[in-house]
Amino acid sequence: MTSPKHTNDTNRRSQDTDVWKELLSCTWKTPLGIIGVSLTTISVTLIIIGLICHLTGLISDHYFFIFTFLFLPLMMLFGLALIPLACYFRRKKWFKDSLININHLQINLADKQHRKGIVLFLILSVINLTIITLVLYEGYRFTDSSYFCGVVCHEVMDPEYSAHQRSPHAKVPCVSCHIGTGSNWYVQANLSGIRQVKAIISGDFNRPITAPVEHLRPARETCESCHWPDKFHGKKIKEFVRFTNDNQTNPQIQEVALHIGGRNPVTDEFEGIHWHVSRNITVEYQALNKKRTRIGKVRVTKSGGTTEEYSTSNETPDEGVTPEWRTMDCIDCHNRPTHIYDQLEQIINFGLFSKKITPGITGIREDSITLLKTEFTSRNEATERIIPNLLELITKRHGKDFVDENKKEIVRSGTFLLEAYLNNVWPKMKVSWGTYRQHLGHLYADEGYGCFRCHDEEHKTKSGKLIKQDCDMCHDEPE
């Protein structure tokens, strides 16, 4: 005969089992539960397939990366969240067959079925967490890659990405300079990224991309993680090669010895060009326009706390610009350390010097400049027209017979010009020759670029002390 106690235990276990079955079955007995289970199952399956394709290198398309590492994990998490939500809503009578008349769920570790259920739940949780962790890590790596920055936002960032790929910093990821280390800047960058994604989707972004970047992390926290100013010293010989339209074969070559400076290991004093970023000196300035090509007040704080402030006669800022003090760092001179664009005449001179443009063809320098200044509507049009246009220009100058005899050399020169164009010009982004210039030296001083922004002998203190423009401060003749 069955005892009352045994009967009660059996009934209780039966009720507990009913609660478990009803709770689990609610996920597919409600539309919300079905959606949750389906999303989770499909997402996990596709994520696993995507990971296999990624790790084996079968697929490398950037849209595939976005789908696998950004979209699918979000769908998986959303599906997992819907499952308990479906049970909760059902208990609150949002759906038929409410659990309200069923006993509350009880977990009894002495019950074998309960233990199996808990073990199954833990195993599935570990699998889900492992998948999510792996995918989130790969997604983090993908969004931090230069490939993501340059290729996903292709139309906007193609000029900057292309320039980065052929620069001395091509192996340095974009995030190393634009974000750097630390969670604070990482969060700021991602919040800014949301705004940028919105601008790209709506098409409301600047063409060309404005420079300098207003909220770039200080160079002391990025550049100086690799480049240590204390170790820059001595001189560096720089060679300038120039041709003219009348002289395409014998270049004018000028050599200068740049006073790179930095800490002098003998005197332990900072000197030369890198004096501006010495550890005992702080140079600050107020820009009067967004491009920082017009400088107002300059303030120099020396060791010991002595401060000198230099002013100029014209300190009226551009409309909409409020002058603010900025501490001078690497980027104020090396403003294009990674996204380096060639200047038109410099690339032509290089082509003649390297013989990639045949210097023996009279007039080819002038024709090359004319050709590269042509305003094509697109890069595709330039690809189709540059070589034929060069052949036409040479034909007008020398005749068809000359072109037929020298066609191979002309086409080779045209190929170099086409490559130069594609490396520097993006009509849709309004990036052309001279859109982005460097502040190194004073080649474009008339346009406000370079050293003469401050070294103009017009900035002076109240006592009359000038910021000098002496040539030998920065360079002299090689010994």
C-alpha distance (Angstrom), angle and dihedral (degrees) to the residues before:
residue distance angle dihedral
M1 . . .
T2 3.83 . .
S3 3.78 115.0 .
P4 3.85 120.2 -125.0
K5 3.82 89.7 -120.4
H6 3.80 92.3 54.7
T7 3.81 90.1 47.4
N8 3.84 91.3 51.4
D9 3.82 92.2 49.2
T10 3.78 90.3 49.2
N11 3.78 92.0 50.0
R12 3.81 92.0 47.4
R13 3.81 92.5 50.5
S14 3.77 89.4 47.8
Q15 3.80 90.4 52.2
D16 3.82 91.5 47.2
T17 3.79 89.6 50.5
D18 3.78 90.3 50.0
V19 3.82 90.2 51.8
W20 3.82 91.9 50.2
K21 3.80 92.7 46.8
E22 3.78 92.6 46.1
L23 3.80 92.1 46.5
L24 3.80 93.4 49.7
S25 3.77 94.7 41.4
C26 3.80 91.3 53.1
T27 3.78 88.5 76.2
W28 3.79 91.8 68.8
K29 3.78 98.7 27.3
T30 3.81 91.9 67.9
P31 3.82 129.1 56.2
L32 3.81 90.7 -124.2
G33 3.80 92.1 51.8
I34 3.79 92.7 48.4
I35 3.81 90.4 51.6
G36 3.83 90.9 49.2
V37 3.81 94.8 49.6
S38 3.81 92.3 43.8
L39 3.82 94.8 48.2
T40 3.80 92.3 47.8
T41 3.80 94.9 46.8
I42 3.80 95.7 45.4
S43 3.83 93.1 43.6
V44 3.82 94.1 49.1
T45 3.79 91.4 48.0
L46 3.81 93.4 49.5
I47 3.83 92.1 43.8
I48 3.81 91.2 54.4
I49 3.81 91.0 48.4
G50 3.83 89.9 46.1
L51 3.81 92.6 50.0
I52 3.80 91.1 51.1
C53 3.83 91.1 49.9
H54 3.82 90.8 46.9
L55 3.82 96.9 46.5
T56 3.82 92.5 46.0
G57 3.81 92.7 45.0
L58 3.81 94.3 -123.2
I59 3.82 92.7 133.3
S60 3.82 126.7 28.5
D61 3.81 102.1 164.2
H62 3.82 113.4 133.8
Y63 3.81 93.0 -135.6
F64 3.81 87.7 56.4
F65 3.82 89.4 53.2
I66 3.80 92.0 50.3
F67 3.81 91.4 49.0
T68 3.82 94.6 46.0
F69 3.79 102.4 39.0
L70 3.79 103.3 29.7
F71 3.81 111.8 22.1
L72 3.84 102.1 36.1
P73 3.85 96.2 48.6
L74 3.80 89.4 52.2
M75 3.81 90.4 50.7
M76 3.81 90.9 47.6
L77 3.81 92.8 51.6
F78 3.79 90.6 45.0
G79 3.82 90.9 51.7
L80 3.81 92.4 48.4
A81 3.80 90.0 50.8
L82 3.82 91.6 51.8
I83 3.83 93.8 57.9
P84 3.85 98.4 66.2
L85 3.80 88.4 34.5
A86 3.82 90.0 58.9
C87 3.82 90.7 52.4
Y88 3.79 91.6 48.0
F89 3.80 93.8 50.5
R90 3.79 91.1 47.5
R91 3.78 91.9 54.3
K92 3.81 87.3 51.0
K93 3.84 89.7 57.0
W94 3.81 94.5 -107.5
F95 3.78 86.2 133.7
K96 3.81 137.1 31.8
D97 3.83 122.8 -90.3
S98 3.77 93.1 40.2
L99 3.78 119.4 -158.6
I100 3.79 89.6 -134.1
N101 3.82 93.7 108.3
I102 3.79 93.6 46.6
N103 3.78 120.5 90.9
H104 3.80 117.2 -99.2
L105 3.77 115.9 -91.7
Q106 3.79 113.7 -89.7
I107 3.79 126.1 -171.3
N108 3.79 113.5 -145.6
L109 3.79 113.1 -175.0
A110 3.80 89.5 -167.5
D111 3.79 88.8 65.0
K112 3.82 113.1 88.0
Q113 3.81 93.2 -148.6
H114 3.79 91.1 52.0
R115 3.79 91.4 50.4
K116 3.81 91.0 50.6
G117 3.78 90.3 49.9
I118 3.81 92.1 50.5
V119 3.81 92.2 47.7
L120 3.81 90.7 49.3
F121 3.80 90.3 48.8
L122 3.82 91.7 50.3
I123 3.82 92.8 47.6
L124 3.81 92.1 50.3
S125 3.82 90.3 45.9
V126 3.82 91.9 52.0
I127 3.82 90.7 48.5
N128 3.80 91.7 49.2
L129 3.80 93.2 46.1
T130 3.81 91.1 48.3
I131 3.79 92.0 50.7
I132 3.81 92.9 45.3
T133 3.82 92.7 46.7
L134 3.81 93.1 49.2
V135 3.79 93.4 45.8
L136 3.80 93.8 45.2
Y137 3.82 90.0 50.3
E138 3.80 92.1 49.8
G139 3.80 89.1 44.7
Y140 3.81 90.4 51.3
R141 3.81 90.5 50.0
F142 3.81 91.0 47.7
T143 3.82 95.2 49.9
D144 3.82 89.5 46.8
S145 3.81 93.2 52.6
S146 3.79 125.0 102.6
Y147 3.81 86.9 -129.1
F148 3.82 90.1 63.0
C149 3.81 92.5 47.4
G150 3.78 94.6 47.8
V151 3.79 106.2 31.8
V152 3.82 105.8 34.4
C153 3.82 91.5 52.9
H154 3.78 88.7 40.1
E155 3.80 103.7 158.4
V156 3.81 94.4 44.7
M157 3.78 101.5 38.9
D158 3.81 101.7 30.4
P159 3.85 93.7 99.7
E160 3.81 93.2 48.8
Y161 3.81 93.6 41.8
S162 3.81 93.0 49.2
A163 3.81 90.9 49.4
H164 3.81 90.3 47.6
Q165 3.81 92.3 51.7
R166 3.82 92.8 60.2
S167 3.82 97.4 37.9
P168 3.82 129.8 101.5
H169 3.83 86.8 -104.7
A170 3.80 95.8 52.9
K171 3.82 90.5 121.8
V172 3.80 92.5 51.2
P173 3.84 111.4 92.2
C174 3.81 116.5 -123.6
V175 3.81 91.4 -119.1
S176 3.82 92.0 59.3
C177 3.81 89.9 70.5
H178 3.80 103.5 22.5
I179 3.81 95.6 45.6
G180 3.80 111.0 6.7
T181 3.79 123.7 -176.5
G182 3.79 128.4 -35.2
S183 3.79 134.8 63.6
N184 3.81 94.8 -105.6
W185 3.82 95.4 64.8
Y186 3.80 91.0 37.7
V187 3.81 90.9 58.5
Q188 3.82 91.9 44.2
A189 3.81 91.1 50.8
N190 3.80 93.1 50.4
L191 3.80 92.8 48.0
S192 3.80 88.3 50.4
G193 3.80 88.4 46.8
I194 3.81 91.1 60.4
R195 3.80 89.5 57.4
Q196 3.81 90.8 47.1
V197 3.82 92.9 49.8
K198 3.81 89.3 51.9
A199 3.81 90.0 50.5
I200 3.81 91.6 50.1
I201 3.81 93.2 48.9
S202 3.80 91.6 49.0
G203 3.82 93.3 40.5
D204 3.80 89.8 -125.6
F205 3.81 100.6 135.4
N206 3.79 135.2 115.4
R207 3.79 119.5 -88.3
P208 2.99 106.8 -130.0
I209 3.80 103.3 24.5
T210 3.80 106.5 -107.5
A211 3.78 120.1 -110.1
P212 2.93 139.0 -120.3
V213 3.80 99.6 39.4
E214 3.79 105.4 -121.0
H215 3.80 99.9 -147.4
L216 3.80 100.9 35.3
R217 3.78 114.0 147.4
P218 3.84 112.8 -100.9
A219 3.80 112.4 -87.1
R220 3.80 90.5 -129.2
E221 3.81 86.9 69.8
T222 3.81 97.0 43.9
C223 3.82 115.7 20.1
E224 3.78 93.5 39.7
S225 3.78 92.2 55.5
C226 3.84 84.0 78.1
H227 3.82 105.2 14.6
W228 3.79 114.5 58.3
P229 3.84 112.4 -163.5
D230 3.81 91.4 -154.6
K231 3.80 88.6 67.8
F232 3.82 96.9 52.6
H233 3.78 111.3 95.5
G234 3.77 143.5 133.1
K235 3.82 128.7 32.2
K236 3.78 136.1 -51.0
I237 3.80 124.9 -154.9
K238 3.80 113.3 -132.7
E239 3.79 122.8 -170.6
F240 3.82 124.6 -150.1
V241 3.81 117.2 -161.7
R242 3.82 119.9 -165.8
F243 3.81 133.9 177.0
T244 3.80 129.6 -174.7
N245 3.79 132.5 -147.7
D246 3.81 88.2 -107.1
N247 3.79 94.4 46.6
Q248 3.80 115.5 42.1
T249 3.80 97.9 153.1
N250 3.82 108.6 45.6
P251 3.82 109.8 51.2
Q252 3.76 127.1 -156.3
I253 3.79 104.3 -118.3
Q254 3.79 119.5 -164.5
E255 3.78 123.3 -176.3
V256 3.79 123.9 -163.7
A257 3.78 131.1 -178.8
L258 3.79 107.5 -132.3
H259 3.80 116.2 -149.1
I260 3.78 95.7 -132.8
G261 3.76 89.1 174.8
G262 3.77 125.7 171.1
R263 3.77 123.7 145.9
N264 3.79 112.6 -6.1
P265 3.83 104.5 -137.0
V266 3.82 90.5 -150.2
T267 3.81 101.2 48.5
D268 3.84 96.5 22.1
E269 3.82 87.6 -134.4
F270 3.80 126.7 126.7
E271 3.78 115.3 -118.0
G272 3.80 143.9 158.7
I273 3.80 125.1 30.8
H274 3.80 95.4 -28.7
W275 3.79 90.0 58.6
H276 3.80 84.9 94.8
V277 3.83 91.1 71.1
S278 3.79 99.4 36.3
R279 3.79 115.9 140.1
N280 3.82 94.0 -116.1
I281 3.81 96.2 47.0
T282 3.79 130.2 70.9
V283 3.81 117.3 -166.7
E284 3.80 117.0 -169.2
Y285 3.79 131.6 176.3
Q286 3.79 143.8 176.3
A287 3.81 117.4 -125.7
L288 3.80 115.6 -145.1
N289 3.81 94.8 -159.3
K290 3.79 137.7 31.4
K291 3.81 93.8 -106.4
R292 3.84 91.0 54.8
T293 3.79 90.5 -130.0
R294 3.82 91.5 125.7
I295 3.78 117.3 57.4
G296 3.79 125.0 -164.0
K297 3.78 120.8 179.4
V298 3.80 120.9 10.2
R299 3.79 122.3 -161.5
V300 3.81 125.4 -166.1
T301 3.81 120.4 -168.6
K302 3.80 113.0 -167.7
S303 3.78 131.4 -164.5
G304 3.77 110.3 -68.9
G305 3.81 92.3 36.4
T306 3.82 98.8 -82.8
T307 3.82 110.0 152.9
E308 3.80 129.8 -161.7
E309 3.80 121.7 -171.5
Y310 3.80 121.1 -160.6
S311 3.80 123.9 -161.9
T312 3.78 135.3 -175.9
S313 3.78 132.0 -146.8
N314 3.82 94.9 -111.7
E315 3.79 111.8 51.6
T316 3.79 98.8 147.3
P317 3.82 107.9 133.8
D318 3.78 124.0 -139.4
E319 3.79 117.1 -94.6
G320 3.80 111.3 -75.6
V321 3.81 94.0 16.4
T322 3.81 120.8 116.7
P323 3.83 110.3 -165.9
E324 3.80 111.8 -122.6
W325 3.79 129.7 179.4
R326 3.80 113.2 -102.1
T327 3.79 124.1 -172.7
M328 3.79 110.0 -127.9
D329 3.80 115.9 -118.1
C330 3.83 140.2 157.2
I331 3.82 94.4 -66.0
D332 3.80 93.4 60.2
C333 3.81 90.0 71.8
H334 3.82 102.4 15.9
N335 3.80 91.0 49.9
R336 3.81 92.9 151.3
P337 3.83 102.3 39.2
T338 3.80 94.0 143.0
H339 3.81 110.3 9.3
I340 3.80 94.9 60.4
Y341 3.78 119.7 172.5
D342 3.80 123.7 -168.5
Q343 3.78 120.8 -119.3
L344 3.79 115.3 -125.8
E345 3.80 102.4 -117.3
Q346 3.80 92.2 37.7
I347 3.80 92.5 57.5
I348 3.82 91.2 46.4
N349 3.81 90.5 50.5
F350 3.80 89.9 49.2
G351 3.81 90.7 50.2
L352 3.81 91.8 53.1
F353 3.81 93.1 44.0
S354 3.82 92.9 49.9
K355 3.84 91.3 42.3
K356 3.82 90.3 -122.3
I357 3.79 83.0 123.6
T358 3.79 108.4 47.5
P359 3.82 104.7 -117.6
G360 3.82 93.0 -165.6
I361 3.82 92.7 71.6
T362 3.79 105.0 91.1
G363 3.80 113.6 -126.7
I364 3.80 95.7 12.3
R365 3.82 92.5 121.9
E366 3.79 92.5 56.5
D367 3.81 92.1 42.6
S368 3.82 91.1 49.3
I369 3.80 91.5 53.3
T370 3.81 90.9 47.1
L371 3.79 90.4 49.6
L372 3.81 96.4 49.1
K373 3.80 91.2 47.4
T374 3.81 90.2 57.8
E375 3.82 110.6 115.9
F376 3.78 104.9 -129.6
T377 3.80 117.2 -171.6
S378 3.79 93.0 -130.8
R379 3.79 143.2 1.5
N380 3.80 89.0 -107.8
E381 3.81 90.5 57.9
A382 3.81 90.1 48.6
T383 3.81 90.1 51.1
E384 3.80 90.3 53.4
R385 3.81 98.2 41.7
I386 3.83 111.1 34.7
I387 3.81 99.0 79.2
P388 3.86 95.1 40.1
N389 3.81 89.9 46.5
L390 3.80 91.2 52.4
L391 3.80 89.9 51.2
E392 3.82 88.9 51.4
L393 3.81 93.0 49.9
I394 3.80 92.4 49.0
T395 3.83 90.1 46.2
K396 3.82 91.0 55.1
R397 3.78 89.9 49.6
H398 3.83 101.6 42.3
G399 3.79 108.5 10.7
K400 3.79 135.1 -110.1
D401 3.81 96.2 -75.7
F402 3.82 91.4 57.1
V403 3.81 90.8 49.9
D404 3.81 91.9 49.0
E405 3.82 90.4 52.3
N406 3.81 94.7 46.1
K407 3.80 101.0 30.9
K408 3.80 94.5 119.4
E409 3.82 92.3 55.1
I410 3.81 92.6 44.2
V411 3.82 92.6 50.1
R412 3.81 90.0 48.4
S413 3.81 89.5 52.3
G414 3.81 90.1 46.7
T415 3.80 90.5 52.0
F416 3.81 89.9 55.8
L417 3.82 90.9 48.6
L418 3.80 90.9 49.4
E419 3.79 91.1 51.8
A420 3.82 90.1 48.4
Y421 3.80 90.4 51.0
L422 3.82 94.3 48.8
N423 3.80 90.4 49.2
N424 3.78 93.7 54.2
V425 3.80 114.3 22.2
W426 3.83 130.3 69.0
P427 3.84 110.3 167.8
K428 3.82 95.0 -169.7
M429 3.80 90.9 54.8
K430 3.83 91.2 41.2
V431 3.80 90.7 -121.8
S432 3.80 111.0 148.6
W433 3.79 140.4 148.0
G434 3.79 109.4 -44.8
T435 3.80 96.2 10.5
Y436 3.79 89.3 120.9
R437 3.81 118.6 33.0
Q438 3.77 132.5 179.6
H439 3.81 127.5 -119.3
L440 3.80 92.9 -144.7
G441 3.80 109.9 117.8
H442 3.79 122.5 -18.9
L443 3.81 105.2 -79.0
Y444 3.81 91.3 125.3
A445 3.79 98.3 32.0
D446 3.82 92.2 132.7
E447 3.82 88.2 64.1
G448 3.80 93.4 48.3
Y449 3.80 99.1 -99.1
G450 3.78 127.1 131.5
C451 3.76 138.7 11.6
F452 3.80 96.6 -27.5
R453 3.80 91.0 72.7
C454 3.79 85.6 85.3
H455 3.81 103.2 7.7
D456 3.80 93.8 67.5
E457 3.82 99.4 114.1
E458 3.80 87.0 -120.5
H459 3.79 97.8 90.1
K460 3.79 107.3 84.8
T461 3.79 142.2 157.4
K462 3.80 124.3 -114.4
S463 3.80 87.8 -97.7
G464 3.83 90.6 56.5
K465 3.82 99.6 -103.9
L466 3.83 109.6 151.8
I467 3.78 134.5 -148.9
K468 3.78 94.6 -121.1
Q469 3.80 129.8 -134.1
D470 3.82 98.5 -155.2
C471 3.81 110.4 151.8
D472 3.79 94.6 -142.6
M473 3.79 91.4 60.5
C474 3.80 89.1 78.8
H475 3.82 107.3 16.6
D476 3.79 145.6 4.7
E477 3.79 140.1 174.5
P478 3.82 116.0 -58.0
E479 3.80 113.1 -105.5
